[in-house]
Amino acid sequence: MSSNVIWPNYFGRKYLGSIRGFSMTLTVIGSAFGTLSFAIFYDSLGSYTEIIWIMMIFPALGGMAAFMAKPPKKHKKKAEKDLIKSFSAF
């Protein structure tokens, strides 16, 4: 799965467990409320057509957010900065 490579490259490995745990929680909540919204719309309108069109908005918004997202900047540790500084003195 490509997300196993993308997540550490984007966020780093230090807090990967907590970030993935939070995103999995949101995934489970979204799965629960997604089916609930389909049931409510079907009961009230007698068709899935309207809710399918409404739900198509979310992948479009997610795609736009993904293209607009900027990767976080990684801060170099002080030891790495000192090492680079000492080699640049030569």
C-alpha positions, 0 to 999 in steps of 0.5 A: 500500500502506497500510504505506508511509504507516503505517511513517513515521508510526509510526517516523519517517523517520530509521531507516525503512530499517533498520527495514523491512530488519529486518522484511523479514528476519523476513518471509522467515524466517517464510515459510520456516519456515511452509511447513516446519511445514506439510510436517512436520505433513502428513508426520506426521499426513497432514492440514493441518487441525491446522497450519492451526488452530495457524497461526491463533493467530499472526494473532490474537496479532499483532492483539492486539499491534497493538491494545495497542501504543503509538506511540513518543513523538517527542522535540522537538529543542532548537531547536524547544523554544527556538523555542516558548519564545521565541514563548510569551514574547510 
